[in-house]
């Protein structure tokens, strides 16, 4: 009986974690931001450049999504060394892991659509 309660608790926790992750990654702009940042290696991407690469997404939407991605540690925000005003965004190592998850979801979606 104890084993089954522990097992059910782990299943419930796993479902909750998965639900939270899918809620974050399932957002249209969040996926596009992660993919766009994944295409840029190096020091990161400045806000305006990222906005242009996303078909001029509303700046408020982009700001809100970037803040959320920062809070969940998928994106890191840094100030340029030469200019303290300039900010750039890049995927963290966790954010790079999310690219693999997104690619798997894309592959699964392709199989479903066949």
N, C-alpha and C positions, 0 to 999 in steps of 0.2 A: 504494500500500500504506500509506504514512504517513497519507494522508487517511482511509482506512477505519479505521485504529487510533484516530486522533483522534476520528473520528465515533463510534465504538463507546464510547470513553471518556466522551464527552459524554452519550451515551444512558444509559450505566450510572450516571453521576453524577446525571442527571436522574431516573432511576428511583429511585435511593436517596433523593434529596431528597423526591420525591413519596411514597415509602413512609413516610418519617419524618413528613411532614406529615399523611398520612392516619391514621397511628397515633395522632398527637396529637388531630386533629380527629374521628377516628372514635369516640372514647370518648363514651359516652352523657352523662355528667355534664358533660364539657368542653363539648360542644355546647350544652347547656342553660345553662351558666354564661355562655358568650359571648353567647348570645341574650338572656339576662336582663340582662346588663350593657349590651347594645346598646339595650335599651328605656329605660334610665336615662341621661339626658344630664346634663351639669353636673359637679358635684364628685365624683360617684361614689356608691357604695352601701355602706352599713355591712354588716358580716358577717351580723348577725342578720336584717336586712331582706332580704339576698340569700338567706339560708337559708329564710326564710318564702316568698319568691317561687318557690322551687324545691321546694315541697311538703315542707318540713322535711327536706331531705337530711341524712344523717348528718353531723355537724360535722367528724368526722375526714376523711371523703371530701371535703367541701367545702374544708377546709384544704389537703389534699394536692393537689387539682386547682388551687386558686388559686396555690399555690407553684409548681407546674409551669408554669402560664400566666405567672407572673411571670418565671420563669427563661427562658422562650422569648420574653419581651418582648411578649406579647399583652395582658397586663394590667399596670396600674401600681397600686401600693399607696401610699397617702399617709396621713399623720397629720393629723387635724383641727387647725387652728390654735389653737382655744380649748381643746382637750383633747388632750394628747399621748398619751393612752391609746387614744382612738378612732381606728380605722383605717377607711379607705374604699377601695373598689376601683373602678376604671374601666377601660374598654378603652383601650389605647394606639392610636396611629394604625395600627399593624400589626394590632392586634386588630379595629379597625374594618374594615380590608381583609378580614379573615377572615369578616366578616358577608356580604360579597359572594360569597365562595367558598361559604359555607354556603347562601346563597340559590340559587346555581347548582346545587349538589348537590341541593337540594330540588326544583328544577325538573326536573333530570335524573331523579330518583327518580320524580317524577310521570309523566314520559313512559314510563319503564320499566313502571310499573304499569298502563298503559292497555292 
